[in-house]
């Protein structure tokens, strides 16, 4: 009996030890997997945060440059007026070092601040100038360099200027303190042992944080080879004789590379080193005596630690989001104010031109009256462009409720609004009766179809009666719509350009419009995660094809 009890106790102890070890092993495997996957996710998130911060920074100031390029002084290449305007803009934008403009051969015609030295440099040999003037690039971001005006580290943005015939006539540029973008990167949350490196187009290291304790000094000539060795979006890389787990993202607008890293490999030995309490499971006697208490305490500590980590991470992300939202709001406000300021000169010109016509119209010859008409049309055009820019900003403020919308109801309302134009052109507009319901805001859907229908009517073929057909294929998770016409059509090489702000293919024969309508359409489609492209129409014109979601999904910020 004693032997039986002893045997049962022994078997129970063996079973308890075995169960404790098995349970502990399961915990180890599960916890190790979670930590490894979390590590990879954190590296990827850090790289994506750096990429988004840079893209938002560049996109905001690109919008400002595009608006300034439409001012009268820039269009007329008036160096004195542009210099005064640029000086005021330098004061208005804290991160701006200098606004400046050049002619078609790279000589500066206006600058908000004087250049150091005897005279301003010529930039005709600069790569960004060649890309804009020769290769037809629509926007260029310069790698960080020492600025010729301030002598400090700057990055530059530039857009091409073109005359009324579309010929390249110069560039409009903006130098920004690189420290402003560097500070935004440094404010992003992230563990200290997961540094983020940013390299320019030439592979030079332009940002590293936090780097002092985690990353060894990178030799000056080692950057290009290191970037070249990153053969995929994620993997293992060697830096200064050490392996790193990395994730790479590209800042598309600038051509820069973001690399987030963590020491690798993260194997079982590294896990054991980070988890010293794990060794309590090894001695069977200690495991048998304290298995229940140890597991409970371990799970409790693990949950508390995770809760604190989640709270800390959430707080950091909330603060970062608040700062980014505040910066975006400030930039939108500045653009809004600038647009209102730009309207004042056009109103003044229109007012005084009207006064001249009333008082002295009878004393002017035909040329004089024609000149007054040109001035009034120019002021009207400037006012329309500013109002279009305000519409572009205002689109993000549409707060219609998100719900299931039947597109044909919205389209019918738009056709009724455009009835005078449709009747004048004797246009025919047909709509498929099988359009599916969409999970979208009615205001956004109205902007989308209104701009496309108006665009087809304005650019109709002079020898054909306008015909517009609207249809849809709703067989997948996304509905593919098309708006096809029999108009003039769009050549393949211009089908991407038409979605760029203020880009118009035929401004002389079709004076109406501001060149922002299709940009608004593209922005709405991007907001709902859709895609848009242009193809040939069976009717002889072109088809705008785009996708919209049939069900609710996560949306991007407009």
Secondary structure, DSSP 4 states (H G I P E B T S, - for coil): -HHHHHHHHHHHHHHHHHHHHHHHHHHHHHHHHHHHHHHHHHHHHHHHHHHHHHHHHHHHHHHHHHHHTTSHHHHTT-HHHHHHHHHHHHHHSTTEEEEEEE-TTS-EEEESSPPSSSSPPP-TTSHHHHHHHTS--S-EEPPPEE-TTT-SEEEEEEEEEE-TTS-EEEEEEEEEEHHHHHHHHHTS---TTS-EEEE-TT--EEEEES-TTTSPPPPTTTHHHHHHH--SSEEEEEETTEEEEEEEEEETTTTEEEEEEEES---HHHHHHH-GGGGGGTSHHHHHHHHHHHHHHHHHHHHHHHHHHHHHHHHHHHHHHHHHHHHHHHHHHHHHHHHHHHHHHHHHHHHHHHHHHHHHGGG--HHHHHHHHHHHHHHHHHHHHHHHHHHHHHGGG--PPPEEEEHHHHHHHHHHHTHHHHHHHT-EEEE-TTPPEEEE-HHHHHHHHHHHHHHHHHT--TTS--EEEEEEE-SSSEEEEEEEE-SS---GGGTTGGGSTT--S-TTT-----S-HHHHHHHHHHHTT--EEEEE-TTSSEEEEEEEESS-------
